[in-house]
Amino acid sequence: MTRVALVPGCLALLPEYASLDDPVDELRAACLAAVAWLGEDVRVIAGAQGDRVASSLLAEVGTAPVSSGEAAYLIVGNGSASRSEKAPGHLDPRAAGFDDVLGTALATPDPAALRALDLGLAEELWADVGPIVEAAELLGGVRAVAVDYDDDPYGVRYWVARWEGPLSRSASPAA
């Protein structure tokens, strides 16, 4: 059985952005639990910002990313950053619908719906879905799904999710 987890590339999760009053304590707890659940050998699928967040979370739970061999997968990505007036991408009425489709595809899971996401719209909505689309095939054949966090603090849609199931060699994304 292969384990796959999704966490957001939220910079507030990095130690250098920590403060006495953690503004994302619930999100942080869900992320750390999901990353710890993956185990020792973890392959990261993320962009540059997501790599920073993944490295930090992995270090916090006492593991490091691997580049080859059998591994669990940590996907770093998030929905739109355009869900409110104060969101980084400002309010865009298309954000809620985009995030609904993405959230359903993650919870179902539906690799075809993830591959069909409109990447142009995602970019306009400041959604970091490239790593999610890249890893969509990992979710084929999943037997267990847990969505541990689903919220939009600061107008950005974040999910923390875990999937477990068989992984065929053809579904493994390029490292």
C-alpha positions in Angstrom: 0.0 0.0 0.0 1.3 3.4 -0.9 0.6 6.5 1.2 0.1 9.9 -0.4 -0.5 13.2 1.4 -1.4 16.7 0.3 -0.4 19.8 2.3 -0.5 23.5 1.2 2.6 25.5 0.3 1.6 28.0 3.0 4.7 30.1 3.9 3.2 30.7 7.4 4.1 27.1 8.1 7.8 27.9 7.9 9.7 28.5 11.2 10.9 31.9 10.0 7.3 33.1 9.9 6.4 31.8 13.3 5.2 34.1 16.1 4.0 33.8 19.7 0.4 33.5 18.4 0.4 30.9 15.6 -2.1 32.2 13.0 -2.3 28.7 11.4 -2.1 26.4 14.4 -4.9 24.1 13.2 -3.4 23.9 9.7 0.1 23.3 11.1 -1.2 20.5 13.3 -3.0 18.8 10.4 0.1 19.2 8.1 2.5 17.7 10.7 0.1 14.8 11.4 -0.2 14.0 7.7 3.6 14.2 7.1 4.3 12.0 10.1 1.7 9.5 8.8 3.7 9.1 5.6 6.6 7.5 7.4 10.4 7.6 6.7 10.8 7.5 2.9 9.0 10.4 1.3 9.2 11.7 -2.2 8.1 15.3 -2.6 6.1 16.6 -5.6 6.1 20.4 -5.3 7.1 23.7 -6.9 9.9 25.9 -5.4 7.8 27.4 -2.6 6.2 24.0 -1.9 9.7 22.4 -1.7 10.6 24.9 1.1 7.5 24.1 3.1 7.9 20.3 2.5 11.5 20.4 3.7 10.5 22.3 6.8 7.6 19.9 7.7 9.7 16.8 7.0 12.5 18.1 9.2 9.9 18.9 12.0 8.8 15.2 12.0 12.4 13.9 11.7 12.6 12.7 8.2 14.1 13.8 4.9 12.9 13.6 1.3 14.2 10.7 -0.9 14.6 10.8 -4.7 14.4 7.1 -5.6 13.2 3.7 -4.4 9.9 2.8 -2.7 8.4 5.9 -1.0 5.3 7.6 0.2 4.5 10.8 -1.6 4.0 14.3 -0.3 2.2 16.6 -2.7 2.4 20.4 -1.9 -0.3 22.5 -3.5 -3.4 24.5 -2.8 -6.6 26.0 -4.3 -7.2 29.5 -5.2 -5.8 32.6 -3.4 -8.7 34.7 -4.6 -11.6 33.9 -2.2 -11.9 37.3 -0.4 -11.1 41.0 -0.8 -8.1 40.6 1.5 -6.8 37.4 -0.3 -3.4 37.7 -2.0 -5.1 37.4 -5.4 -8.1 39.6 -4.3 -11.7 38.5 -4.7 -12.5 36.7 -7.9 -16.0 35.2 -8.2 -14.7 32.2 -10.1 -12.6 31.1 -7.2 -15.3 29.3 -5.2 -16.4 27.2 -8.2 -12.9 26.3 -9.1 -12.2 25.2 -5.5 -15.4 23.2 -5.3 -14.3 21.2 -8.4 -10.8 20.7 -7.0 -12.0 19.8 -3.5 -14.5 17.2 -4.9 -11.8 15.7 -7.1 -9.4 15.4 -4.1 -12.0 13.9 -1.8 -13.4 11.4 -4.3 -10.6 11.0 -5.5 -10.9 11.6 -9.3 -7.6 11.6 -11.2 -9.3 12.4 -14.5 -11.0 15.5 -13.0 -7.6 16.6 -11.5 -5.9 16.2 -14.9 -8.7 18.2 -16.5 -8.3 21.3 -14.3 -8.0 24.5 -16.2 -4.4 25.5 -15.6 -4.9 28.9 -17.1 -7.7 29.7 -14.7 -5.7 28.2 -11.9 -2.9 30.7 -12.6 -5.4 33.6 -12.7 -6.8 32.5 -9.3 -3.3 32.1 -7.9 -4.0 28.3 -7.3 -0.9 26.1 -7.0 -2.3 23.0 -8.6 0.6 22.0 -10.9 2.0 19.4 -8.4 -1.5 18.1 -7.7 -2.1 17.6 -11.5 1.3 16.0 -11.8 0.5 13.5 -9.1 -3.1 12.8 -10.1 -2.3 9.3 -11.2 -1.2 8.4 -7.7 -4.8 8.6 -6.6 -6.1 6.0 -9.0 -7.0 2.8 -7.0 -7.1 4.6 -3.7 -8.9 2.7 -1.0 -8.9 5.1 1.9 -9.3 8.9 1.9 -9.1 11.3 4.8 -9.5 15.1 4.5 -8.0 16.5 7.7 -8.3 20.2 6.9 -10.5 22.1 4.4 -10.7 25.8 5.0 -9.8 29.2 3.4 -8.0 31.3 6.0 -6.9 34.7 4.5 -8.9 33.9 1.4 -6.7 31.0 0.3 -8.2 27.5 0.0 -6.1 24.9 1.7 -6.6 21.2 2.1 -4.6 18.6 4.1 -5.6 15.2 2.8 -4.3 11.6 3.0 -4.8 8.7 0.6 -3.8 5.1 0.8 -4.0 2.4 -1.8 -2.1 0.3 -4.3 0.3 2.2 -6.7 1.1 0.8 -10.0 4.5 1.4 -11.5 2.9 3.3 -14.4 1.2 5.7 -12.0 4.5 6.8 -10.4 5.3 10.4 -11.4 8.7 11.3 -12.6 11.1 12.2 -9.7 
